[in-house]
Amino acid sequence: MTKYVLKRVGMALATLLIIIFLLFVLVRIMPGNPFPAERMNDQQIANKRAEMGLDDPIPVQFFNYMVKLLHGDFGNGTSLYNGAPIKTVLSTCVANSFRIGGMAVLLGTIVGLLLGICAALNRGRFLDGFCTVVSILGVCVPSYVFLIFLQYNFAYKLPLLPYFFDSTKFLKSSVVPVVSMSLFTMSTIARFTRNEMVEVIDSDYVRLAESKGLYGGSLVRRHVLRNALIPIVTVLAPLVVDLLTGALVVEKIYGINGIGKLMVDAIAGEGVDYNYVLALGILYSSLYIGIMLVVDILYGALDPRIRVAAKGGADE
């Protein structure tokens, strides 16, 4: 298991380094001006470019950037927050997005698993149809539509919750975005759980377990759910990244000072803030690769055959 984990970690680090290099080059060759031309003249822009080393060759810029990045320094912004250090701004945005996204992941996963299990164990009955309809609605209707629906009914009609995000009332302000963001995850997990469990229930080894007298919760827990979890973990991984990094439209509409809103502001502000775009791109990539690394390790833990296959491929 140790060799399996070390190999996956090495591949993840190599992939991340390649992605950072490609992001850096693409950002540097993008057309346009990263500085707000309305507030700076040509001489000020030229001085700022020289100060930030933007006139140096790209390999030199990349080396200097990586040295700073290894010390946790993303540099400063060019147009957002008056050029404040990106690390300072990111710390607040990441905290907000991760707390709200984490609650959405937890809520969506738990409810989705319960709906999927309930539908699979009641295949062809009313509960199966009800859970299926709920899952379809959650996938088809965008999260920001649910957000507006919840805002209108529970913040405007029934003033029970804040209409916009208020950091001083974090828990109450989180209800609307958490529920709206969790619905797609809930629906996706419910559909996959139901389909995978039905397939496992019809398998030969489950029928063999039933013939040996294993029924009910023990059968579901030991044989059905465990074998159905592997594809569910695969589906859950990108959903976790999307929610932890903030739904762009949801954060913008609800006024959450999170990663998604920051990305929109960096692209659609006075001038495209390339440094924020690069920093957020690295953050997104790191999270995605990190989550997929966890998925690979969970694969090995859930199904030892995957570790054996990986070891055999390495020996060849």
C-alpha positions as CSV (number, residue, x, y, z in Angstrom):
1,M,0.0,0.0,0.0
2,T,2.9,2.4,0.8
3,K,4.4,2.0,-2.7
4,Y,1.0,2.5,-4.2
5,V,0.5,5.8,-2.3
6,L,4.0,7.1,-3.0
7,K,3.6,6.4,-6.7
8,R,0.3,8.3,-6.8
9,V,1.8,11.2,-4.9
10,G,4.7,11.5,-7.3
11,M,2.5,11.5,-10.3
12,A,0.2,14.1,-8.7
13,L,3.2,16.4,-8.0
14,A,4.6,16.0,-11.5
15,T,1.2,16.8,-13.0
16,L,0.7,19.8,-10.9
17,L,4.1,21.2,-11.9
18,I,3.3,20.8,-15.6
19,I,-0.1,22.5,-15.1
20,I,1.4,25.4,-13.2
21,F,3.9,26.0,-16.1
22,L,1.3,25.8,-18.7
23,L,-1.0,28.2,-16.8
24,F,1.9,30.6,-16.3
25,V,2.8,30.7,-20.0
26,L,-0.8,31.1,-21.1
27,V,-1.4,33.9,-18.7
28,R,1.8,35.7,-19.8
29,I,1.0,35.5,-23.5
30,M,-2.6,36.6,-23.2
31,P,-3.4,39.8,-25.0
32,G,-4.5,42.9,-23.1
33,N,-3.3,45.0,-20.3
34,P,-3.3,43.7,-16.7
35,F,-3.3,47.2,-15.3
36,P,-6.3,49.6,-15.1
37,A,-5.6,51.9,-18.1
38,E,-8.2,54.4,-16.8
39,R,-6.2,55.1,-13.7
40,M,-2.6,54.8,-14.9
41,N,-0.8,56.5,-17.8
42,D,1.7,54.8,-20.1
43,Q,4.8,55.7,-18.0
44,Q,3.2,54.4,-14.8
45,I,2.3,51.1,-16.5
46,A,5.8,50.7,-17.8
47,N,7.2,51.3,-14.4
48,K,4.9,48.8,-12.9
49,R,5.8,46.2,-15.5
50,A,9.5,46.7,-14.7
51,E,8.8,46.5,-11.0
52,M,7.0,43.2,-11.3
53,G,9.5,41.8,-13.8
54,L,7.0,41.4,-16.6
55,D,9.5,42.4,-19.2
56,D,11.9,39.6,-18.3
57,P,12.0,36.4,-20.4
58,I,9.2,34.0,-19.6
59,P,11.6,31.3,-18.2
60,V,13.2,33.8,-15.8
61,Q,9.7,35.0,-14.8
62,F,8.6,31.4,-14.2
63,F,11.6,30.6,-12.1
64,N,11.1,33.7,-9.9
65,Y,7.4,33.0,-9.6
66,M,8.1,29.4,-8.5
67,V,10.6,30.5,-5.9
68,K,8.0,32.8,-4.4
69,L,5.2,30.2,-4.7
70,L,7.2,27.7,-2.7
71,H,7.3,30.2,0.1
72,G,3.5,30.7,-0.2
73,D,3.7,34.1,-2.0
74,F,1.4,34.5,-4.9
75,G,2.5,38.1,-5.5
76,N,0.3,41.2,-5.6
77,G,-2.7,42.0,-7.7
78,T,-2.6,44.5,-10.5
79,S,-6.1,45.9,-10.5
80,L,-8.0,44.4,-7.6
81,Y,-7.9,45.5,-4.0
82,N,-5.4,48.3,-4.8
83,G,-2.6,45.8,-5.4
84,A,-2.9,44.1,-2.0
85,P,-1.0,40.8,-1.5
86,I,-3.0,38.0,-3.2
87,K,-2.3,35.6,-0.2
88,T,-4.1,38.0,2.2
89,V,-7.2,38.3,0.0
90,L,-7.2,34.5,-0.8
91,S,-7.2,33.6,2.9
92,T,-10.5,35.3,3.5
93,C,-12.1,34.0,0.2
94,V,-10.9,30.5,0.7
95,A,-12.2,30.3,4.2
96,N,-15.7,31.5,3.1
97,S,-15.9,29.1,0.1
98,F,-14.5,26.1,1.9
99,R,-16.9,26.5,4.9
100,I,-20.0,26.9,2.7
101,G,-18.8,24.4,0.1
102,G,-17.9,21.9,2.8
103,M,-21.4,22.1,4.3
104,A,-22.9,21.7,0.8
105,V,-20.8,18.7,0.1
106,L,-21.7,17.1,3.4
107,L,-25.4,17.8,3.0
108,G,-25.6,16.7,-0.6
109,T,-23.6,13.5,-0.1
110,I,-25.6,12.4,3.0
111,V,-29.0,13.1,1.5
112,G,-28.0,11.7,-1.9
113,L,-26.8,8.4,-0.4
114,L,-30.0,8.1,1.6
115,L,-32.2,8.8,-1.4
116,G,-30.1,6.4,-3.6
117,I,-30.2,3.6,-1.0
118,C,-33.9,4.1,-0.4
119,A,-34.6,4.0,-4.2
120,A,-32.5,0.9,-4.8
121,L,-34.1,-1.1,-1.9
122,N,-37.6,-0.1,-3.1
123,R,-37.0,-0.7,-6.8
124,G,-40.2,-0.3,-8.8
125,R,-42.2,1.1,-6.0
126,F,-43.4,4.6,-5.1
127,L,-40.3,5.6,-3.2
128,D,-38.1,4.6,-6.1
129,G,-40.1,6.9,-8.5
130,F,-40.2,9.7,-5.9
131,C,-36.4,9.7,-5.4
132,T,-35.9,9.5,-9.2
133,V,-38.1,12.6,-9.8
134,V,-36.2,14.5,-7.1
135,S,-32.9,13.5,-8.6
136,I,-33.9,14.6,-12.1
137,L,-35.1,18.0,-10.8
138,G,-31.9,18.6,-8.9
139,V,-29.8,17.9,-12.0
140,C,-31.9,19.8,-14.5
141,V,-32.5,23.0,-12.6
142,P,-29.4,25.2,-12.1
143,S,-28.3,25.9,-8.6
144,Y,-28.7,29.7,-9.0
145,V,-32.4,29.2,-9.9
146,F,-32.9,27.4,-6.6
147,L,-31.0,30.2,-4.9
148,I,-33.3,32.8,-6.3
149,F,-36.3,30.7,-5.4
150,L,-35.1,30.4,-1.8
151,Q,-34.2,34.1,-1.7
152,Y,-37.7,35.1,-2.8
153,N,-39.6,32.8,-0.5
154,F,-37.5,32.6,2.7
155,A,-35.8,36.0,2.6
156,Y,-38.3,38.3,0.9
157,K,-41.8,36.7,1.4
158,L,-40.9,35.2,4.8
159,P,-38.0,37.2,6.2
160,L,-36.6,34.2,8.0
161,L,-33.1,34.3,6.4
162,P,-30.8,37.1,5.2
163,Y,-31.4,38.2,1.6
164,F,-27.6,38.5,1.0
165,F,-24.6,37.0,2.7
166,D,-23.7,38.6,6.0
167,S,-20.5,37.4,7.6
168,T,-21.7,38.5,11.1
169,K,-24.6,36.0,10.7
170,F,-22.7,33.2,9.1
171,L,-24.9,30.3,9.9
172,K,-28.1,31.9,8.9
173,S,-26.5,33.4,5.8
174,S,-25.2,30.0,4.8
175,V,-28.6,28.2,4.6
176,V,-29.6,29.5,1.2
177,P,-26.3,29.0,-0.6
178,V,-25.6,25.6,1.0
179,V,-29.1,24.2,0.2
180,S,-29.0,25.5,-3.4
181,M,-25.4,24.3,-4.1
182,S,-26.0,20.9,-2.5
183,L,-28.9,20.0,-4.7
184,F,-26.9,19.0,-7.8
185,T,-24.5,16.9,-5.7
186,M,-27.4,15.3,-3.9
187,S,-29.2,14.4,-7.2
188,T,-26.0,13.1,-8.9
189,I,-25.0,10.9,-5.9
190,A,-28.6,9.7,-5.5
191,R,-28.8,8.6,-9.2
192,F,-25.4,6.8,-9.2
193,T,-26.0,5.2,-5.8
194,R,-29.3,3.8,-6.9
195,N,-28.0,2.5,-10.3
196,E,-24.8,1.0,-8.8
197,M,-26.7,-0.7,-5.9
198,V,-29.3,-2.2,-8.2
199,E,-26.5,-3.6,-10.3
200,V,-24.7,-5.0,-7.3
201,I,-27.9,-6.4,-5.8
202,D,-28.5,-8.4,-9.0
203,S,-24.9,-9.8,-9.0
204,D,-24.1,-13.4,-8.4
205,Y,-22.1,-12.9,-5.2
206,V,-25.0,-11.1,-3.5
207,R,-27.3,-13.9,-4.4
208,L,-24.8,-16.4,-3.0
209,A,-24.7,-14.4,0.2
210,E,-28.5,-14.4,0.4
211,S,-28.5,-18.2,-0.2
212,K,-26.2,-18.5,2.9
213,G,-28.8,-16.7,5.0
214,L,-27.4,-13.1,5.0
215,Y,-30.3,-10.5,4.7
216,G,-31.2,-7.0,5.6
217,G,-28.8,-4.3,6.8
218,S,-25.8,-6.7,7.1
219,L,-26.1,-7.7,3.5
220,V,-26.4,-4.1,2.3
221,R,-23.5,-2.9,4.5
222,R,-21.0,-5.7,3.9
223,H,-21.6,-6.6,0.3
224,V,-23.9,-4.1,-1.6
225,L,-22.9,-0.6,-0.4
226,R,-19.1,-1.3,-0.2
227,N,-18.9,-2.5,-3.8
228,A,-21.2,0.3,-5.0
229,L,-19.0,3.0,-3.4
230,I,-16.1,2.9,-5.9
231,P,-17.9,4.6,-8.9
232,I,-19.7,6.9,-6.4
233,V,-16.4,8.2,-5.1
234,T,-15.3,8.8,-8.7
235,V,-18.4,11.0,-9.4
236,L,-18.1,12.8,-6.1
237,A,-14.5,14.0,-6.6
238,P,-15.1,16.7,-9.2
239,L,-18.3,17.8,-7.4
240,V,-16.3,18.4,-4.2
241,V,-13.9,20.6,-6.1
242,D,-16.7,22.6,-7.7
243,L,-18.4,23.2,-4.3
244,L,-15.2,23.9,-2.3
245,T,-14.1,26.5,-4.9
246,G,-17.5,28.1,-4.9
247,A,-20.2,28.1,-7.5
248,L,-19.4,31.2,-9.5
249,V,-22.9,32.4,-10.1
250,V,-24.2,31.6,-6.7
251,E,-21.4,33.5,-4.9
252,K,-21.9,36.5,-7.2
253,I,-25.7,36.6,-6.8
254,Y,-25.7,36.1,-3.0
255,G,-22.7,38.4,-2.4
256,I,-20.4,35.8,-0.9
257,N,-16.8,37.0,-0.7
258,G,-15.5,33.7,-1.9
259,I,-13.3,32.2,-4.6
260,G,-16.0,32.1,-7.2
261,K,-16.8,35.7,-6.9
262,L,-13.1,36.6,-6.8
263,M,-12.6,34.8,-10.1
264,V,-15.5,36.7,-11.7
265,D,-14.1,40.0,-10.4
266,A,-10.6,39.2,-11.7
267,I,-11.8,38.5,-15.2
268,A,-14.6,41.1,-15.5
269,G,-13.1,44.0,-13.5
270,E,-11.5,47.2,-14.8
271,G,-8.7,45.2,-16.2
272,V,-8.1,41.5,-16.2
273,D,-6.0,40.8,-13.1
274,Y,-3.7,38.1,-14.5
275,N,-2.0,37.5,-11.2
276,Y,-5.4,36.6,-9.5
277,V,-6.4,34.5,-12.6
278,L,-3.1,32.6,-12.3
279,A,-3.3,32.1,-8.5
280,L,-6.9,30.9,-8.7
281,G,-6.0,28.6,-11.6
282,I,-3.3,27.0,-9.5
283,L,-5.6,26.7,-6.5
284,Y,-8.3,25.0,-8.7
285,S,-5.7,22.6,-10.2
286,S,-4.2,21.8,-6.8
287,L,-7.6,21.0,-5.3
288,Y,-8.6,18.9,-8.2
289,I,-5.4,16.9,-8.3
290,G,-5.5,16.6,-4.5
291,I,-9.0,15.3,-4.5
292,M,-8.2,12.8,-7.3
293,L,-5.2,11.6,-5.3
294,V,-7.5,11.0,-2.4
295,V,-9.8,9.1,-4.7
296,D,-6.9,6.9,-6.0
297,I,-5.9,6.1,-2.4
298,L,-9.6,5.3,-1.5
299,Y,-9.7,3.0,-4.6
300,G,-6.8,1.0,-3.2
301,A,-8.5,0.9,0.3
302,L,-11.9,-0.1,-1.0
303,D,-10.7,-2.6,-3.6
304,P,-7.3,-4.3,-3.0
305,R,-7.5,-5.6,-6.6
306,I,-6.6,-2.1,-7.8
307,R,-3.4,-2.1,-5.8
308,V,-2.5,-5.5,-7.2
309,A,-3.2,-4.3,-10.8
310,A,-1.1,-1.2,-10.2
311,K,1.8,-3.2,-8.8
312,G,1.6,-5.6,-11.7
313,G,1.7,-2.8,-14.2
314,A,4.7,-1.3,-12.5
315,D,6.6,-4.6,-12.6
316,E,6.0,-5.0,-16.3
